[in-house]
Amino acid sequence: MINSFLKTQFIALLVIVLWGCGKSEPIQTDVQKLETIAVGPLFEGVNTATVEFDIQKLLPGEVKKDQLSEVRIKSILIGLSNSEAPVPNSFTVLLASPNTSMKECGFIKEESIKMNNYQVSLAEEQDFLVEILQDNMQTLVIDFDLKEDWFDDLTVTAAIDWELKFKK
């Protein structure tokens, strides 16, 4: 009887381990384009633009976000919608969710902006992304440093290219 019980426990443990070690499959997605809005008036110095989104809307129908096993950001390209607005000195891109703290995903320094390069330098550490994307909603936050006051709203776009993998 005890021998049978131990065999059953061993088989159950083996199944759990093999399932957990299963290979993650990549998910093909389009580049996600998000528009963040900073409500004016905006003043010289650091200002913030935000937008809430749900990564589930980007995933194929058969994949649920709680199945995500690996997440990386391949690239983020920032854009300004109003060419008359002052060009910021720098950008910092962050992500958060209701049950996680805000985490920095990358930045653009003034030197890159002067060369019209709005490609975000990404954080090397991105392990926090799985937890954020599995939460109910996600918030994209873009902090930017203005050189001068701007008395209108400012829309900052972010084109995010995700590398997503899931387990069945």
N, C-alpha and C positions, 0 to 999 in steps of 0.2 A: 504494500500500500504506500509506504513512504517512498519507495523506489519509483513508483508510478507518478507520485506527486512531484518528485524532483525532476523527472524527465519532462513532465508538462511545464514546469517552471523554466527549465532550460530552453525548451523549444519556444516558449513565449518570449523569453529574453532574446533569443537568437533572431526571432522575427522582428522585434522592436529595433534591435541594433542594425539589422540589414535594411530595414525601412528607413531608419535615420541616416544611414550612410548612402542612400540612393543618390544618383547623380542629378544635379540640378540642370534643368533645361532652360535655354535662353528664350526670352520673349521678344518678338519683333514688334517694335512700336515706332510711331512717328515721333519727330521732335515735338516736344510739348511747348507750346507758345502761351505764355502767361503775361497778362498786363497788370502791373501794380499801379496803384494811384496814391500819390501824396496830395492831400487836400491843402490848397493854398489858403492864405498866403504862406509862402515858404521864405525863410530868412537865411542870411549868410550863415554858413556852418552846416552841421549835420542835420539832415532831415530823413524821414522814413516813408517808404512806400510799401504797401502790403496788399496781398490778395490771398484768399483762401481757395483751396482746390482739393479734389479728391482723386488720388492716383488711380482709383478703381476705374474711372471713366476712360483712362488711357489703356487699360489692360483688355486683352481679348475676353469675350464673354465667359469662356470656360475657366478662366483663371481668376481666383479671388486673391485680394491683397494679403490675406493672412497666409497664403502659400508662398509668398516671396521669401527666398532664402539668401539671395545675394543681390546687393544693390550698389551701383557705382554711378556717379555722374561722369559721363565722358567729356561733355563740354557744356558751357553756358555762354551764350552771346547776349550782351546787353544792348538795348537800343533806347533812344529817346524819341517820343512821338512828335514833339514840338520843336522844330528847328530854331525857333526864336528864343527858346528858353536858354538860360545860361548853362554852359557845359560844366558838370560837376568836376571837382578835383580828384575824386576817388569814389569807388563803390565797394560795398561789402555785401555779399549775398549770404543770407541765413535761412535756415528752415526750422520750423517748430511744429508741434502738434499739441492738442489739449493735454496729453499725459506725458509730454517730454519737455525738456528745457530747450531753449533756442541754441542751435549749433551753427557755427560758421562753415559755409561750404566753399567760400573763395572770395577773392577780391580783385579789384583793378586799381593799380596805382596811377598817379598823375602822369608819370613818364609814358605809360601805354596810351593814355587818353590823348596826350599831345600828339601821338603818332596815329591817331584815329583807330587804335586797336581796342575794341570793346570786348575782347575775349577774356573771360574770367580765368585767373590763375586759381586752380582748384586746390582745395585742402587735400593733403595726402591721406589723412585719416578720414575714412568715410563709413566706418562700421556702424555709426549711429543711424544711418539712413533706413535700414530695415525697420527698426522700431518706429521711426517717425512715419514711414509710409504705411505701416500696418495699422496705425491709429485711425480714428474715425475721419478726421479731416487733417489737412496739412496747411500750413501758412508759410508762404514765401515772403520774406522780408528783405528789402533792399534799402540799406542805409547809403546815403550819398551826401557828399560835402559840397555845398554850393559856394561859389566865389562871391555871389551877390544875391540880394533879395529878388524874389520872383512872386508876384502877387496873384498868380493863377494856380490851378491844379497842375500837376506834372505827372504824366504817364510814363513809366519806365517799363519796357518790355524785356522779357527774359525768354530766350529760346533754349530749353534744356534738353540735351540728348542723354537719355538714361540708358544704362546697361542693367537689365533686369533678368534675374533667373528665379525659377520657382521649382518647388518639388510637388509632384503629383500626390 
